[in-house]
């Protein structure tokens, strides 16, 4: 075994897109001839904002000349087109006798998907070092006829059409190429199919307590020390969880319980939901959240609008399961494709009945879209009426 020689490596990630990268992860695949004694074999960067740069330092020690390969995994969301994507690339680092480290800047790929009736059309734009030979293209493991050599500064494009799958949520594109130094590399990009990806749902509950059986709030706007009624929010969450456990289109995020305005903001930013469900008390143009001492605190529709607006792109659905929530629903309508809210008083039993029926129907659909929401809404209203409450309590704001 020869003498070990150290190479200091810095892996640099730059977000050149307009999108937020949810996670950046660097994995080190260690061949027999290379040993990593210091540095982390696995390092994660929680979130990378547009324009941000993150660096991961590593020190490698080699037993002999050769290459060590990294796998860089980047996951993010394109908020403009709402595409969930994951990119995997290999990076080679060589230890030469002269002590210099050579790196391969690699192939870059921008992917977009368009839906056309019963087909998806994928467009990929490839760029990288001039002289790179792209000689292998696969879509979900199926080879596609393609071959081209990159010229410096001139990207090449690849297009492919495929049928819409029933249950699949993403497509993987694989590009095999040789860089100008003749080193074999691969780039894999996984892109979520529009309308097929599981939507994250945030359940928000605010229930300061009391003795009323309705989700009504009797008081003037401002700080309230006489709290409204205890609600069955735990039962409501249990039914919602049961309905969505086997759903291919809804993923239930960590709930926001005993919600204050600050905790609502934190959950929205951390979970980045596509569906938002509020369970609690309401009044005209207010939702009732928790103050710091857990007393009831009415929060205006304008303030709720500002909180939801931090998501930077429209939600698929907002459900306000509270009394007198219609005006607040109207205020939130510009932030969502559909809003469900209530007029007048809402009995607690009716609220629970609607949740159980509505989400059971919505979760059974293949995707969350306006038609699926409208169908599930009618099922929910029917359940409320069957429970002995007027169906006109709930309104779908389109």
KANOR-V725625 format. One record per residue. SS is DSSP state (alpha for helix, beta for strand, coil for the rest). PSI is psi in whole degrees, -180 to 180 (999 if undefined). OMEGA is omega in degrees with one decimal (none if undefined). Layout:
SS | PSI | OMEGA
SS | PSI | OMEGA
This chain:
coil | 126 | -177.6
coil | 173 | 178.9
coil | 141 | -179.8
coil | 142 | 178.7
beta | 135 | -175.0
beta | 143 | 174.5
beta | 125 | 176.1
beta | 129 | -175.8
beta | 137 | 172.5
beta | 116 | 174.9
beta | 121 | -175.4
beta | 126 | 176.6
beta | 128 | 176.5
beta | 124 | 177.9
coil | 99 | -177.6
coil | 2 | -179.0
coil | 179 | 174.3
coil | 5 | -173.0
coil | 160 | 177.4
beta | 128 | 175.5
beta | 122 | -176.2
beta | -34 | -178.2
beta | 150 | 174.7
beta | 127 | -176.3
beta | 137 | 179.4
beta | 122 | 177.9
beta | 145 | -179.7
beta | 120 | 174.7
beta | 117 | -170.8
coil | 110 | 172.8
coil | 168 | -177.3
coil | -35 | -172.9
coil | -1 | -178.3
beta | 143 | 179.4
beta | 134 | 175.5
beta | 108 | -177.8
beta | -31 | 179.9
beta | 164 | -175.5
coil | 174 | -176.8
coil | 136 | 174.4
coil | -23 | -179.6
beta | 128 | -177.9
beta | 132 | -178.7
beta | 141 | 172.1
beta | 118 | -170.9
coil | -45 | -175.2
coil | 141 | -179.6
beta | 114 | -178.2
coil | 161 | 177.4
coil | 132 | 179.8
coil | -9 | -176.9
coil | 154 | 178.6
beta | 134 | 175.9
beta | 143 | -178.6
beta | 141 | 176.8
beta | 110 | 179.9
beta | 141 | 176.3
beta | 151 | 172.2
beta | 122 | -179.5
beta | 146 | 172.9
beta | 126 | -174.6
beta | 141 | 172.0
coil | -25 | -178.2
coil | 164 | 177.6
coil | 150 | 178.8
beta | -159 | -176.4
beta | 149 | 166.9
beta | 139 | -174.7
beta | 136 | 172.6
beta | 151 | 168.3
beta | 115 | 178.3
beta | 122 | 179.7
beta | 125 | -179.7
beta | 127 | 177.5
beta | 141 | -178.5
beta | -173 | -179.6
beta | 129 | 173.7
beta | 101 | -173.3
coil | -27 | -179.1
coil | -44 | -179.5
coil | 0 | 178.2
coil | 48 | 177.8
beta | 124 | 172.9
beta | 131 | -176.9
beta | 158 | 174.7
beta | 133 | -178.2
beta | 133 | 178.2
beta | 129 | -179.6
beta | 151 | 175.7
beta | 143 | 179.5
beta | 128 | -179.1
beta | 138 | 174.5
beta | 127 | -177.4
beta | 142 | 172.6
beta | 109 | 179.8
coil | 162 | -180.0
coil | -29 | -178.0
coil | -5 | 175.9
coil | 7 | -179.9
coil | 144 | 178.1
beta | 130 | 178.1
beta | 134 | -179.3
beta | 151 | 177.6
coil | 115 | -178.1
coil | -22 | 168.9
coil | 177 | -178.7
coil | 139 | 175.9
beta | 143 | -175.1
beta | 130 | 172.5
beta | 127 | -173.7
beta | 139 | 172.2
beta | 152 | 179.5
beta | 139 | 175.2
beta | 137 | 178.5
beta | 129 | 179.0
beta | 97 | -178.9
coil | -113 | -176.2
coil | 12 | -177.9
beta | 151 | 165.1
beta | 143 | 174.8
beta | 122 | -179.1
beta | 136 | 177.1
beta | 127 | 177.9
beta | 132 | 176.8
beta | 121 | -175.2
beta | 137 | 174.6
beta | 161 | -177.9
coil | -166 | -178.5
coil | 137 | 176.6
coil | 136 | -178.9
coil | -7 | 176.6
coil | 132 | -179.3
beta | 113 | 176.7
beta | 111 | -174.4
beta | 7 | 179.4
beta | 125 | 176.5
beta | 129 | 177.3
beta | 142 | 171.9
beta | 113 | -174.8
coil | 41 | 176.9
coil | -7 | -179.9
beta | 119 | -178.6
beta | 142 | 177.3
beta | 142 | 179.9
coil | 117 | -179.9
coil | 145 | 175.7
coil | 129 | -178.9
beta | 156 | 175.8
beta | 129 | -178.2
coil | 138 | 169.4
beta | 146 | -177.6
coil | 125 | 176.5
coil | 2 | -179.4
beta | 103 | -179.4
coil | 154 | 174.7
beta | 157 | -173.6
beta | 148 | 177.2
beta | 136 | 178.8
beta | 146 | 179.9
beta | 141 | 175.6
beta | 144 | 178.1
beta | 155 | -179.2
beta | 156 | 176.7
coil | 122 | 177.9
coil | 160 | -179.4
coil | -43 | -173.4
coil | -20 | -178.2
coil | 148 | -179.0
coil | -8 | -176.8
beta | 168 | 175.2
beta | 142 | 178.0
beta | 130 | 174.9
beta | 133 | -178.4
beta | 127 | 178.1
beta | 123 | 174.1
beta | 137 | -177.2
beta | 164 | 172.4
beta | 130 | -179.7
coil | 174 | -176.7
coil | -22 | 178.1
coil | 2 | 179.0
coil | 8 | 179.8
coil | 131 | -179.3
beta | 130 | -178.3
beta | 166 | 175.5
beta | 150 | 176.5
beta | 126 | 179.4
beta | 132 | 179.9
beta | 125 | 176.9
beta | 125 | -174.9
beta | 131 | 177.4
beta | 141 | 178.9
coil | 130 | 179.8
coil | 128 | 178.2
coil | -11 | -177.9
coil | -16 | -175.7
coil | 142 | 177.1
coil | 128 | -178.9
beta | 133 | 177.2
beta | 133 | 178.5
beta | 133 | 175.9
beta | 121 | 176.8
beta | 121 | -178.7
beta | 124 | -179.6
beta | 134 | 174.8
beta | 115 | -172.5
coil | 76 | -175.1
coil | -19 | 173.8
coil | 164 | -178.8
coil | -154 | -176.3
coil | -1 | -178.4
coil | 150 | 177.9
coil | 3 | -179.5
beta | 159 | 178.2
coil | 40 | -178.3
beta | 156 | 178.5
coil | 111 | -177.2
coil | 97 | -179.7
coil | 165 | 178.2
coil | 155 | 176.8
coil | 142 | -177.6
coil | -176 | -179.0
beta | 135 | -175.4
beta | 128 | 178.6
coil | -18 | 176.9
coil | 96 | -170.8
coil | 154 | 176.7
coil | -166 | -166.4
coil | 154 | 170.5
coil | 135 | -178.4
coil | 163 | -179.8
coil | 51 | -177.2
alpha | -33 | 177.4
alpha | -41 | 177.2
alpha | -39 | 178.6
alpha | -44 | 178.7
alpha | -39 | -179.9
alpha | -43 | 178.4
alpha | -40 | 179.6
alpha | -42 | 178.9
alpha | -45 | 179.1
alpha | -39 | -177.1
alpha | -32 | -171.7
alpha | -4 | -175.5
coil | -41 | -178.3
coil | 13 | -176.4
coil | 140 | 174.9
coil | -7 | -174.4
coil | -10 | -177.9
beta | 131 | 174.5
beta | 122 | -176.9
beta | 118 | 179.9
coil | 177 | 175.5
coil | 126 | -174.5
coil | 157 | 175.5
beta | 100 | -174.7
coil | 153 | -175.9
coil | 52 | -167.4
coil | 127 | 164.6
coil | 173 | -180.0
alpha | -39 | -179.1
alpha | -43 | 180.0
alpha | -33 | 175.3
alpha | -46 | 177.8
alpha | -45 | -178.0
alpha | -43 | -179.9
alpha | -38 | 178.6
alpha | -43 | -178.2
alpha | -36 | -177.8
alpha | -44 | -174.8
alpha | -25 | -179.4
coil | 63 | -173.7
coil | 161 | 169.9
coil | -20 | 176.8
beta | 136 | -177.5
beta | 124 | -179.5
beta | 124 | 177.2
beta | 128 | 176.7
beta | 117 | -178.9
beta | -156 | -177.7
coil | 155 | 177.8
beta | 162 | 171.9
beta | 176 | -179.8
coil | 117 | 176.7
coil | 19 | 177.0
beta | 148 | 162.6
beta | 146 | -176.3
beta | 115 | 177.4
beta | -175 | 179.0
beta | 137 | 169.5
coil | 179 | -178.9
coil | -33 | 179.3
coil | 13 | 178.2
coil | 15 | 168.1
coil | 168 | -176.9
beta | 135 | -178.6
beta | 105 | 177.5
beta | 133 | 179.1
beta | 130 | -173.1
beta | 157 | 176.8
alpha | -35 | 179.1
alpha | -40 | 179.1
alpha | -39 | 176.1
alpha | -41 | 177.1
alpha | -44 | -179.2
alpha | -36 | 179.3
alpha | -48 | -177.9
alpha | -28 | -176.7
alpha | -16 | -180.0
alpha | -16 | -179.4
alpha | -17 | 170.9
coil | 1 | 176.3
coil | 155 | -174.1
coil | 146 | 171.9
beta | 162 | 174.2
beta | -35 | -172.4
beta | 139 | 168.9
beta | 128 | 177.0
beta | 123 | 177.7
beta | 96 | -176.1
beta | 71 | -176.0
coil | 161 | 177.8
coil | 149 | 171.4
coil | 36 | -173.3
coil | 1 | -172.5
alpha | -44 | -179.4
alpha | -38 | 175.9
alpha | -38 | 177.0
alpha | -41 | 176.6
alpha | -38 | 180.0
alpha | -31 | -178.1
alpha | -8 | -175.8
alpha | -39 | 178.8
alpha | -13 | -176.7
alpha | 1 | -176.4
beta | 151 | 176.4
beta | -37 | 178.0
beta | 145 | 175.8
beta | 133 | 174.0
beta | 126 | -178.6
beta | 174 | -174.1
beta | 152 | 172.2
coil | 136 | 176.1
coil | -160 | -178.3
coil | 148 | 179.9
coil | 107 | 176.2
beta | 143 | -177.2
alpha | -40 | -179.7
alpha | -37 | 178.1
alpha | -38 | 179.7
alpha | -42 | 180.0
alpha | -40 | 179.3
alpha | -41 | -180.0
alpha | -46 | -178.6
alpha | -47 | -175.8
alpha | -44 | -177.5
alpha | -44 | -175.8
alpha | -50 | -175.8
alpha | -26 | 173.0
alpha | -44 | 179.3
alpha | -41 | -177.6
alpha | -40 | -178.7
alpha | -24 | 180.0
coil | -14 | 179.4
coil | 162 | -179.0
coil | -21 | -179.1
coil | 159 | 175.3
coil | 109 | 177.0
coil | 172 | -177.1
alpha | -39 | -179.6
alpha | -43 | 179.3
alpha | -40 | 179.1
alpha | -42 | 179.9
alpha | -41 | 178.6
alpha | -46 | -179.7
alpha | -33 | 178.7
alpha | -43 | 178.8
alpha | -37 | 177.4
alpha | -42 | 179.0
alpha | -44 | 177.5
alpha | -37 | 177.8
alpha | -39 | 178.6
alpha | -37 | 177.3
alpha | -43 | 179.2
alpha | -39 | 179.0
alpha | -27 | 178.8
coil | 3 | 176.5
coil | 17 | 179.3
coil | 147 | -177.5
coil | 134 | 179.9
alpha | -18 | -176.8
alpha | -7 | 178.2
alpha | -39 | -176.3
beta | 141 | 177.2
beta | 139 | 173.2
beta | 114 | -178.1
beta | 109 | -175.0
coil | 999 | none
